[in-house]
Amino acid sequence: MAYLWWKTFHLAGVVAGTSGRCRMLNEVPSVRLVTIVMLATFEAQFPTSAGVWAIVALTFGLLIAIQLYARHRRLTAPSVQRAER
């Protein structure tokens, strides 16, 4: 589905999405999946407030991981290009 969105809008020049934005959009289904599984599995045992905090923590963890990965790619990209020459 995300690929169809990208193909329709990005290739047409309508949306100028950055790689960071695309990575974040790619994680939305993951957060939804974890949320659904948590709600189905721990329905009676898990307080709602704890579930909300777990989802918020997961979302921030994914955002931090995306930023760290982007920083890692920026820092290692020049050394990879030098090695290819």
SEFIZA-3560 file (N, C-alpha, C; in Angstrom, 3 decimals):
REM SEFIZA-3560
<numar><xx>0.818</xx><yy>-1.184</yy><zz>0.000</zz><atom>N</atom></numar>
<numar><xx>0.000</xx><yy>0.000</yy><zz>0.000</zz><atom>CA</atom></numar>
<numar><xx>0.867</xx><yy>1.254</yy><zz>0.000</zz><atom>C</atom></numar>
<numar><xx>1.913</xx><yy>1.262</yy><zz>0.826</zz><atom>N</atom></numar>
<numar><xx>2.809</xx><yy>2.415</yy><zz>0.857</zz><atom>CA</atom></numar>
<numar><xx>3.513</xx><yy>2.580</yy><zz>-0.483</zz><atom>C</atom></numar>
<numar><xx>3.832</xx><yy>1.455</yy><zz>-1.127</zz><atom>N</atom></numar>
<numar><xx>4.483</xx><yy>1.527</yy><zz>-2.432</zz><atom>CA</atom></numar>
<numar><xx>3.554</xx><yy>2.161</yy><zz>-3.469</zz><atom>C</atom></numar>
<numar><xx>2.287</xx><yy>1.807</yy><zz>-3.427</zz><atom>N</atom></numar>
<numar><xx>1.335</xx><yy>2.400</yy><zz>-4.363</zz><atom>CA</atom></numar>
<numar><xx>1.193</xx><yy>3.893</yy><zz>-4.133</zz><atom>C</atom></numar>
<numar><xx>1.190</xx><yy>4.311</yy><zz>-2.863</zz><atom>N</atom></numar>
<numar><xx>1.142</xx><yy>5.736</yy><zz>-2.544</zz><atom>CA</atom></numar>
<numar><xx>2.367</xx><yy>6.434</yy><zz>-3.112</zz><atom>C</atom></numar>
<numar><xx>3.538</xx><yy>5.844</yy><zz>-2.894</zz><atom>N</atom></numar>
<numar><xx>4.775</xx><yy>6.433</yy><zz>-3.383</zz><atom>CA</atom></numar>
<numar><xx>4.774</xx><yy>6.501</yy><zz>-4.904</zz><atom>C</atom></numar>
<numar><xx>4.355</xx><yy>5.417</yy><zz>-5.529</zz><atom>N</atom></numar>
<numar><xx>4.352</xx><yy>5.361</yy><zz>-6.987</zz><atom>CA</atom></numar>
<numar><xx>3.386</xx><yy>6.395</yy><zz>-7.565</zz><atom>C</atom></numar>
<numar><xx>2.238</xx><yy>6.561</yy><zz>-6.953</zz><atom>N</atom></numar>
<numar><xx>1.230</xx><yy>7.475</yy><zz>-7.468</zz><atom>CA</atom></numar>
<numar><xx>1.624</xx><yy>8.932</yy><zz>-7.275</zz><atom>C</atom></numar>
<numar><xx>2.056</xx><yy>9.284</yy><zz>-6.077</zz><atom>N</atom></numar>
<numar><xx>2.276</xx><yy>10.689</yy><zz>-5.764</zz><atom>CA</atom></numar>
<numar><xx>3.724</xx><yy>11.133</yy><zz>-5.927</zz><atom>C</atom></numar>
<numar><xx>4.644</xx><yy>10.341</yy><zz>-5.446</zz><atom>N</atom></numar>
<numar><xx>6.042</xx><yy>10.755</yy><zz>-5.470</zz><atom>CA</atom></numar>
<numar><xx>6.583</xx><yy>10.801</yy><zz>-6.890</zz><atom>C</atom></numar>
<numar><xx>6.303</xx><yy>9.791</yy><zz>-7.676</zz><atom>N</atom></numar>
<numar><xx>6.800</xx><yy>9.783</yy><zz>-9.052</zz><atom>CA</atom></numar>
<numar><xx>6.123</xx><yy>10.847</yy><zz>-9.901</zz><atom>C</atom></numar>
<numar><xx>4.918</xx><yy>11.233</yy><zz>-9.531</zz><atom>N</atom></numar>
<numar><xx>4.225</xx><yy>12.288</yy><zz>-10.261</zz><atom>CA</atom></numar>
<numar><xx>4.715</xx><yy>13.676</yy><zz>-9.853</zz><atom>C</atom></numar>
<numar><xx>5.537</xx><yy>13.755</yy><zz>-8.811</zz><atom>N</atom></numar>
<numar><xx>6.065</xx><yy>15.037</yy><zz>-8.356</zz><atom>CA</atom></numar>
<numar><xx>5.140</xx><yy>15.785</yy><zz>-7.424</zz><atom>C</atom></numar>
<numar><xx>4.088</xx><yy>15.150</yy><zz>-6.952</zz><atom>N</atom></numar>
<numar><xx>3.129</xx><yy>15.816</yy><zz>-6.078</zz><atom>CA</atom></numar>
<numar><xx>3.678</xx><yy>15.931</yy><zz>-4.662</zz><atom>C</atom></numar>
<numar><xx>4.306</xx><yy>14.877</yy><zz>-4.157</zz><atom>N</atom></numar>
<numar><xx>4.810</xx><yy>14.842</yy><zz>-2.789</zz><atom>CA</atom></numar>
<numar><xx>6.321</xx><yy>14.651</yy><zz>-2.826</zz><atom>C</atom></numar>
<numar><xx>7.026</xx><yy>15.526</yy><zz>-2.125</zz><atom>N</atom></numar>
<numar><xx>8.474</xx><yy>15.380</yy><zz>-2.027</zz><atom>CA</atom></numar>
<numar><xx>8.791</xx><yy>14.783</yy><zz>-0.662</zz><atom>C</atom></numar>
<numar><xx>8.715</xx><yy>13.473</yy><zz>-0.555</zz><atom>N</atom></numar>
<numar><xx>8.956</xx><yy>12.800</yy><zz>0.710</zz><atom>CA</atom></numar>
<numar><xx>10.437</xx><yy>12.530</yy><zz>0.921</zz><atom>C</atom></numar>
<numar><xx>10.899</xx><yy>12.796</yy><zz>2.130</zz><atom>N</atom></numar>
<numar><xx>12.281</xx><yy>12.494</yy><zz>2.454</zz><atom>CA</atom></numar>
<numar><xx>12.388</xx><yy>11.045</yy><zz>2.889</zz><atom>C</atom></numar>
<numar><xx>13.607</xx><yy>10.552</yy><zz>2.963</zz><atom>N</atom></numar>
<numar><xx>13.784</xx><yy>9.167</yy><zz>3.384</zz><atom>CA</atom></numar>
<numar><xx>13.334</xx><yy>8.973</yy><zz>4.833</zz><atom>C</atom></numar>
<numar><xx>13.558</xx><yy>9.969</yy><zz>5.673</zz><atom>N</atom></numar>
<numar><xx>13.101</xx><yy>9.883</yy><zz>7.062</zz><atom>CA</atom></numar>
<numar><xx>11.588</xx><yy>9.800</yy><zz>7.169</zz><atom>C</atom></numar>
<numar><xx>10.912</xx><yy>10.596</yy><zz>6.363</zz><atom>N</atom></numar>
<numar><xx>9.450</xx><yy>10.570</yy><zz>6.364</zz><atom>CA</atom></numar>
<numar><xx>8.937</xx><yy>9.221</yy><zz>5.880</zz><atom>C</atom></numar>
<numar><xx>9.571</xx><yy>8.682</yy><zz>4.860</zz><atom>N</atom></numar>
<numar><xx>9.158</xx><yy>7.365</yy><zz>4.356</zz><atom>CA</atom></numar>
<numar><xx>9.403</xx><yy>6.271</yy><zz>5.386</zz><atom>C</atom></numar>
<numar><xx>10.526</xx><yy>6.357</yy><zz>6.127</zz><atom>N</atom></numar>
<numar><xx>10.784</xx><yy>5.358</yy><zz>7.174</zz><atom>CA</atom></numar>
<numar><xx>9.737</xx><yy>5.437</yy><zz>8.276</zz><atom>C</atom></numar>
<numar><xx>9.347</xx><yy>6.667</yy><zz>8.643</zz><atom>N</atom></numar>
<numar><xx>8.328</xx><yy>6.817</yy><zz>9.678</zz><atom>CA</atom></numar>
<numar><xx>6.981</xx><yy>6.278</yy><zz>9.196</zz><atom>C</atom></numar>
<numar><xx>6.631</xx><yy>6.568</yy><zz>7.951</zz><atom>N</atom></numar>
<numar><xx>5.376</xx><yy>6.027</yy><zz>7.412</zz><atom>CA</atom></numar>
<numar><xx>5.413</xx><yy>4.510</yy><zz>7.349</zz><atom>C</atom></numar>
<numar><xx>6.588</xx><yy>3.956</yy><zz>7.162</zz><atom>N</atom></numar>
<numar><xx>6.727</xx><yy>2.512</yy><zz>7.100</zz><atom>CA</atom></numar>
<numar><xx>6.505</xx><yy>1.859</yy><zz>8.472</zz><atom>C</atom></numar>
<numar><xx>6.731</xx><yy>2.594</yy><zz>9.543</zz><atom>N</atom></numar>
<numar><xx>6.582</xx><yy>2.041</yy><zz>10.888</zz><atom>CA</atom></numar>
<numar><xx>5.153</xx><yy>2.127</yy><zz>11.419</zz><atom>C</atom></numar>
<numar><xx>4.301</xx><yy>2.882</yy><zz>10.769</zz><atom>N</atom></numar>
<numar><xx>2.918</xx><yy>3.023</yy><zz>11.234</zz><atom>CA</atom></numar>
<numar><xx>2.203</xx><yy>1.666</yy><zz>11.297</zz><atom>C</atom></numar>
<numar><xx>2.297</xx><yy>0.824</yy><zz>10.270</zz><atom>N</atom></numar>
<numar><xx>1.644</xx><yy>-0.489</yy><zz>10.386</zz><atom>CA</atom></numar>
<numar><xx>2.220</xx><yy>-1.346</yy><zz>11.520</zz><atom>C</atom></numar>
<numar><xx>3.519</xx><yy>-1.195</yy><zz>11.794</zz><atom>N</atom></numar>
<numar><xx>4.132</xx><yy>-1.960</yy><zz>12.887</zz><atom>CA</atom></numar>
<numar><xx>3.532</xx><yy>-1.556</yy><zz>14.228</zz><atom>C</atom></numar>
<numar><xx>3.385</xx><yy>-0.269</yy><zz>14.445</zz><atom>N</atom></numar>
<numar><xx>2.802</xx><yy>0.211</yy><zz>15.705</zz><atom>CA</atom></numar>
<numar><xx>1.353</xx><yy>-0.253</yy><zz>15.819</zz><atom>C</atom></numar>
<numar><xx>0.617</xx><yy>-0.196</yy><zz>14.721</zz><atom>N</atom></numar>
<numar><xx>-0.775</xx><yy>-0.658</yy><zz>14.757</zz><atom>CA</atom></numar>
<numar><xx>-0.844</xx><yy>-2.154</yy><zz>15.054</zz><atom>C</atom></numar>
<numar><xx>0.035</xx><yy>-2.933</yy><zz>14.453</zz><atom>N</atom></numar>
<numar><xx>0.043</xx><yy>-4.377</yy><zz>14.691</zz><atom>CA</atom></numar>
<numar><xx>0.333</xx><yy>-4.690</yy><zz>16.153</zz><atom>C</atom></numar>
<numar><xx>1.342</xx><yy>-4.047</yy><zz>16.718</zz><atom>N</atom></numar>
<numar><xx>1.688</xx><yy>-4.283</yy><zz>18.122</zz><atom>CA</atom></numar>
<numar><xx>0.534</xx><yy>-3.862</yy><zz>19.021</zz><atom>C</atom></numar>
<numar><xx>-0.120</xx><yy>-2.760</yy><zz>18.694</zz><atom>N</atom></numar>
<numar><xx>-1.260</xx><yy>-2.291</yy><zz>19.483</zz><atom>CA</atom></numar>
<numar><xx>-2.396</xx><yy>-3.308</yy><zz>19.469</zz><atom>C</atom></numar>
<numar><xx>-2.715</xx><yy>-3.814</yy><zz>18.306</zz><atom>N</atom></numar>
<numar><xx>-3.802</xx><yy>-4.801</yy><zz>18.196</zz><atom>CA</atom></numar>
<numar><xx>-3.466</xx><yy>-6.080</yy><zz>18.942</zz><atom>C</atom></numar>
<numar><xx>-2.230</xx><yy>-6.540</yy><zz>18.817</zz><atom>N</atom></numar>
<numar><xx>-1.822</xx><yy>-7.772</yy><zz>19.506</zz><atom>CA</atom></numar>
<numar><xx>-1.860</xx><yy>-7.571</yy><zz>21.022</zz><atom>C</atom></numar>
<numar><xx>-1.362</xx><yy>-6.405</yy><zz>21.494</zz><atom>N</atom></numar>
<numar><xx>-1.396</xx><yy>-6.140</yy><zz>22.937</zz><atom>CA</atom></numar>
<numar><xx>-2.827</xx><yy>-6.106</yy><zz>23.454</zz><atom>C</atom></numar>
<numar><xx>-3.712</xx><yy>-5.445</yy><zz>22.723</zz><atom>N</atom></numar>
<numar><xx>-5.107</xx><yy>-5.363</yy><zz>23.168</zz><atom>CA</atom></numar>
<numar><xx>-5.787</xx><yy>-6.728</yy><zz>23.173</zz><atom>C</atom></numar>
<numar><xx>-5.497</xx><yy>-7.544</yy><zz>22.176</zz><atom>N</atom></numar>
<numar><xx>-6.128</xx><yy>-8.868</yy><zz>22.107</zz><atom>CA</atom></numar>
<numar><xx>-5.557</xx><yy>-9.825</yy><zz>23.145</zz><atom>C</atom></numar>
<numar><xx>-4.253</xx><yy>-9.737</yy><zz>23.387</zz><atom>N</atom></numar>
<numar><xx>-3.599</xx><yy>-10.678</yy><zz>24.291</zz><atom>CA</atom></numar>
<numar><xx>-3.823</xx><yy>-10.333</yy><zz>25.757</zz><atom>C</atom></numar>
<numar><xx>-3.654</xx><yy>-9.077</yy><zz>26.101</zz><atom>N</atom></numar>
<numar><xx>-3.699</xx><yy>-8.658</yy><zz>27.501</zz><atom>CA</atom></numar>
<numar><xx>-4.961</xx><yy>-7.867</yy><zz>27.826</zz><atom>C</atom></numar>
<numar><xx>-6.059</xx><yy>-8.233</yy><zz>27.213</zz><atom>N</atom></numar>
<numar><xx>-7.295</xx><yy>-7.473</yy><zz>27.354</zz><atom>CA</atom></numar>
<numar><xx>-7.729</xx><yy>-7.324</yy><zz>28.814</zz><atom>C</atom></numar>
<numar><xx>-7.784</xx><yy>-8.399</yy><zz>29.540</zz><atom>N</atom></numar>
<numar><xx>-8.290</xx><yy>-8.342</yy><zz>30.908</zz><atom>CA</atom></numar>
<numar><xx>-7.173</xx><yy>-8.116</yy><zz>31.927</zz><atom>C</atom></numar>
<numar><xx>-5.944</xx><yy>-8.509</yy><zz>31.604</zz><atom>N</atom></numar>
<numar><xx>-4.852</xx><yy>-8.448</yy><zz>32.578</zz><atom>CA</atom></numar>
<numar><xx>-4.116</xx><yy>-7.120</yy><zz>32.578</zz><atom>C</atom></numar>
<numar><xx>-4.230</xx><yy>-6.369</yy><zz>31.503</zz><atom>N</atom></numar>
<numar><xx>-3.405</xx><yy>-5.182</yy><zz>31.302</zz><atom>CA</atom></numar>
<numar><xx>-4.251</xx><yy>-3.928</yy><zz>31.487</zz><atom>C</atom></numar>
<numar><xx>-3.917</xx><yy>-3.064</yy><zz>32.434</zz><atom>N</atom></numar>
<numar><xx>-4.681</xx><yy>-1.819</yy><zz>32.578</zz><atom>CA</atom></numar>
<numar><xx>-4.545</xx><yy>-0.955</yy><zz>31.314</zz><atom>C</atom></numar>
<numar><xx>-5.574</xx><yy>-0.218</yy><zz>31.012</zz><atom>N</atom></numar>
<numar><xx>-5.579</xx><yy>0.604</yy><zz>29.806</zz><atom>CA</atom></numar>
<numar><xx>-4.471</xx><yy>1.646</yy><zz>29.829</zz><atom>C</atom></numar>
<numar><xx>-4.238</xx><yy>2.268</yy><zz>30.974</zz><atom>N</atom></numar>
<numar><xx>-3.198</xx><yy>3.304</yy><zz>31.051</zz><atom>CA</atom></numar>
<numar><xx>-1.811</xx><yy>2.712</yy><zz>30.786</zz><atom>C</atom></numar>
<numar><xx>-1.576</xx><yy>1.514</yy><zz>31.265</zz><atom>N</atom></numar>
<numar><xx>-0.274</xx><yy>0.878</yy><zz>31.006</zz><atom>CA</atom></numar>
<numar><xx>-0.126</xx><yy>0.548</yy><zz>29.518</zz><atom>C</atom></numar>
<numar><xx>-1.213</xx><yy>0.155</yy><zz>28.878</zz><atom>N</atom></numar>
<numar><xx>-1.177</xx><yy>-0.111</yy><zz>27.447</zz><atom>CA</atom></numar>
<numar><xx>-0.896</xx><yy>1.136</yy><zz>26.637</zz><atom>C</atom></numar>
<numar><xx>-1.512</xx><yy>2.237</yy><zz>27.032</zz><atom>N</atom></numar>
<numar><xx>-1.275</xx><yy>3.515</yy><zz>26.342</zz><atom>CA</atom></numar>
<numar><xx>0.179</xx><yy>3.924</yy><zz>26.491</zz><atom>C</atom></numar>
<numar><xx>0.729</xx><yy>3.814</yy><zz>27.698</zz><atom>N</atom></numar>
<numar><xx>2.134</xx><yy>4.185</yy><zz>27.915</zz><atom>CA</atom></numar>
<numar><xx>3.074</xx><yy>3.260</yy><zz>27.149</zz><atom>C</atom></numar>
<numar><xx>2.718</xx><yy>1.990</yy><zz>27.040</zz><atom>N</atom></numar>
<numar><xx>3.551</xx><yy>1.061</yy><zz>26.270</zz><atom>CA</atom></numar>
<numar><xx>3.558</xx><yy>1.433</yy><zz>24.787</zz><atom>C</atom></numar>
<numar><xx>2.404</xx><yy>1.830</yy><zz>24.253</zz><atom>N</atom></numar>
<numar><xx>2.323</xx><yy>2.237</yy><zz>22.853</zz><atom>CA</atom></numar>
<numar><xx>3.089</xx><yy>3.536</yy><zz>22.628</zz><atom>C</atom></numar>
<numar><xx>2.967</xx><yy>4.477</yy><zz>23.547</zz><atom>N</atom></numar>
<numar><xx>3.717</xx><yy>5.734</yy><zz>23.435</zz><atom>CA</atom></numar>
<numar><xx>5.218</xx><yy>5.453</yy><zz>23.491</zz><atom>C</atom></numar>
<numar><xx>5.635</xx><yy>4.587</yy><zz>24.403</zz><atom>N</atom></numar>
<numar><xx>7.066</xx><yy>4.244</yy><zz>24.507</zz><atom>CA</atom></numar>
<numar><xx>7.549</xx><yy>3.553</yy><zz>23.232</zz><atom>C</atom></numar>
<numar><xx>6.750</xx><yy>2.666</yy><zz>22.676</zz><atom>N</atom></numar>
<numar><xx>7.117</xx><yy>2.003</yy><zz>21.425</zz><atom>CA</atom></numar>
<numar><xx>7.257</xx><yy>3.009</yy><zz>20.291</zz><atom>C</atom></numar>
<numar><xx>6.328</xx><yy>3.951</yy><zz>20.211</zz><atom>N</atom></numar>
<numar><xx>6.379</xx><yy>4.966</yy><zz>19.162</zz><atom>CA</atom></numar>
<numar><xx>7.632</xx><yy>5.827</yy><zz>19.288</zz><atom>C</atom></numar>
<numar><xx>7.934</xx><yy>6.294</yy><zz>20.502</zz><atom>N</atom></numar>
<numar><xx>9.140</xx><yy>7.098</yy><zz>20.687</zz><atom>CA</atom></numar>
<numar><xx>10.396</xx><yy>6.278</yy><zz>20.451</zz><atom>C</atom></numar>
<numar><xx>10.376</xx><yy>5.019</yy><zz>20.848</zz><atom>N</atom></numar>
<numar><xx>11.524</xx><yy>4.150</yy><zz>20.576</zz><atom>CA</atom></numar>
<numar><xx>11.778</xx><yy>3.992</yy><zz>19.091</zz><atom>C</atom></numar>
<numar><xx>10.704</xx><yy>3.823</yy><zz>18.318</zz><atom>N</atom></numar>
<numar><xx>10.854</xx><yy>3.728</yy><zz>16.866</zz><atom>CA</atom></numar>
<numar><xx>11.356</xx><yy>5.034</yy><zz>16.269</zz><atom>C</atom></numar>
<numar><xx>10.847</xx><yy>6.164</yy><zz>16.753</zz><atom>N</atom></numar>
<numar><xx>11.315</xx><yy>7.454</yy><zz>16.249</zz><atom>CA</atom></numar>
<numar><xx>12.801</xx><yy>7.659</yy><zz>16.536</zz><atom>C</atom></numar>
<numar><xx>13.232</xx><yy>7.300</yy><zz>17.726</zz><atom>N</atom></numar>
<numar><xx>14.646</xx><yy>7.432</yy><zz>18.080</zz><atom>CA</atom></numar>
<numar><xx>15.495</xx><yy>6.481</yy><zz>17.241</zz><atom>C</atom></numar>
<numar><xx>15.012</xx><yy>5.262</yy><zz>17.052</zz><atom>N</atom></numar>
<numar><xx>15.759</xx><yy>4.301</yy><zz>16.229</zz><atom>CA</atom></numar>
<numar><xx>15.888</xx><yy>4.784</yy><zz>14.790</zz><atom>C</atom></numar>
<numar><xx>14.853</xx><yy>5.387</yy><zz>14.251</zz><atom>N</atom></numar>
<numar><xx>14.909</xx><yy>5.920</yy><zz>12.889</zz><atom>CA</atom></numar>
<numar><xx>15.948</xx><yy>7.033</yy><zz>12.797</zz><atom>C</atom></numar>
<numar><xx>15.961</xx><yy>7.924</yy><zz>13.788</zz><atom>N</atom></numar>
<numar><xx>16.925</xx><yy>9.018</yy><zz>13.764</zz><atom>CA</atom></numar>
<numar><xx>18.356</xx><yy>8.511</yy><zz>13.913</zz><atom>C</atom></numar>
<numar><xx>18.554</xx><yy>7.530</yy><zz>14.776</zz><atom>N</atom></numar>
<numar><xx>19.902</xx><yy>6.970</yy><zz>14.948</zz><atom>CA</atom></numar>
<numar><xx>20.374</xx><yy>6.257</yy><zz>13.691</zz><atom>C</atom></numar>
<numar><xx>19.470</xx><yy>5.556</yy><zz>13.026</zz><atom>N</atom></numar>
<numar><xx>19.826</xx><yy>4.869</yy><zz>11.790</zz><atom>CA</atom></numar>
<numar><xx>20.183</xx><yy>5.872</yy><zz>10.687</zz><atom>C</atom></numar>
<numar><xx>19.404</xx><yy>6.956</yy><zz>10.594</zz><atom>N</atom></numar>
<numar><xx>19.704</xx><yy>7.984</yy><zz>9.599</zz><atom>CA</atom></numar>
<numar><xx>21.058</xx><yy>8.627</yy><zz>9.880</zz><atom>C</atom></numar>
<numar><xx>21.352</xx><yy>8.876</yy><zz>11.145</zz><atom>N</atom></numar>
<numar><xx>22.652</xx><yy>9.455</yy><zz>11.511</zz><atom>CA</atom></numar>
<numar><xx>23.785</xx><yy>8.486</yy><zz>11.186</zz><atom>C</atom></numar>
<numar><xx>23.587</xx><yy>7.213</yy><zz>11.467</zz><atom>N</atom></numar>
<numar><xx>24.587</xx><yy>6.198</yy><zz>11.152</zz><atom>CA</atom></numar>
<numar><xx>24.850</xx><yy>6.142</yy><zz>9.653</zz><atom>C</atom></numar>
<numar><xx>23.808</xx><yy>6.205</yy><zz>8.860</zz><atom>N</atom></numar>
<numar><xx>23.984</xx><yy>6.180</yy><zz>7.399</zz><atom>CA</atom></numar>
<numar><xx>24.712</xx><yy>7.408</yy><zz>6.897</zz><atom>C</atom></numar>
<numar><xx>24.402</xx><yy>8.576</yy><zz>7.491</zz><atom>N</atom></numar>
<numar><xx>25.106</xx><yy>9.799</yy><zz>7.084</zz><atom>CA</atom></numar>
<numar><xx>26.583</xx><yy>9.728</yy><zz>7.414</zz><atom>C</atom></numar>
<numar><xx>26.902</xx><yy>9.176</yy><zz>8.583</zz><atom>N</atom></numar>
<numar><xx>28.301</xx><yy>9.123</yy><zz>9.006</zz><atom>CA</atom></numar>
<numar><xx>29.103</xx><yy>8.071</yy><zz>8.259</zz><atom>C</atom></numar>
<numar><xx>28.475</xx><yy>6.989</yy><zz>7.849</zz><atom>N</atom></numar>
<numar><xx>29.214</xx><yy>5.920</yy><zz>7.174</zz><atom>CA</atom></numar>
<numar><xx>29.168</xx><yy>6.029</yy><zz>5.659</zz><atom>C</atom></numar>
<numar><xx>28.324</xx><yy>6.860</yy><zz>5.104</zz><atom>N</atom></numar>
<numar><xx>28.194</xx><yy>6.962</yy><zz>3.649</zz><atom>CA</atom></numar>
<numar><xx>29.498</xx><yy>7.402</yy><zz>2.969</zz><atom>C</atom></numar>
<numar><xx>30.214</xx><yy>8.420</yy><zz>3.458</zz><atom>N</atom></numar>
<numar><xx>31.459</xx><yy>8.809</yy><zz>2.771</zz><atom>CA</atom></numar>
<numar><xx>32.516</xx><yy>7.710</yy><zz>2.785</zz><atom>C</atom></numar>
<numar><xx>32.620</xx><yy>6.965</yy><zz>3.861</zz><atom>N</atom></numar>
<numar><xx>33.629</xx><yy>5.918</yy><zz>3.912</zz><atom>CA</atom></numar>
<numar><xx>33.309</xx><yy>4.775</yy><zz>2.950</zz><atom>C</atom></numar>
<numar><xx>32.037</xx><yy>4.516</yy><zz>2.706</zz><atom>N</atom></numar>
<numar><xx>31.652</xx><yy>3.485</yy><zz>1.745</zz><atom>CA</atom></numar>
<numar><xx>31.982</xx><yy>3.954</yy><zz>0.334</zz><atom>C</atom></numar>
<numar><xx>31.720</xx><yy>5.228</yy><zz>0.045</zz><atom>N</atom></numar>
<numar><xx>32.014</xx><yy>5.743</yy><zz>-1.292</zz><atom>CA</atom></numar>
<numar><xx>33.513</xx><yy>5.734</yy><zz>-1.557</zz><atom>C</atom></numar>
<numar><xx>34.329</xx><yy>6.047</yy><zz>-0.553</zz><atom>N</atom></numar>
<numar><xx>35.780</xx><yy>6.009</yy><zz>-0.741</zz><atom>CA</atom></numar>
<numar><xx>36.265</xx><yy>4.597</yy><zz>-0.973</zz><atom>C</atom></numar>
<numar><xx>35.661</xx><yy>3.611</yy><zz>-0.332</zz><atom>N</atom></numar>
<numar><xx>36.084</xx><yy>2.227</yy><zz>-0.475</zz><atom>CA</atom></numar>
<numar><xx>35.744</xx><yy>1.692</yy><zz>-1.862</zz><atom>C</atom></numar>
<numar><xx>34.685</xx><yy>2.209</yy><zz>-2.485</zz><atom>N</atom></numar>
<numar><xx>34.288</xx><yy>1.737</yy><zz>-3.811</zz><atom>CA</atom></numar>
<numar><xx>35.217</xx><yy>2.236</yy><zz>-4.902</zz><atom>C</atom></numar>
<numar><xx>35.873</xx><yy>3.367</yy><zz>-4.696</zz><atom>N</atom></numar>
<numar><xx>36.739</xx><yy>3.956</yy><zz>-5.725</zz><atom>CA</atom></numar>
<numar><xx>37.977</xx><yy>3.197</yy><zz>-5.900</zz><atom>C</atom></numar>
//
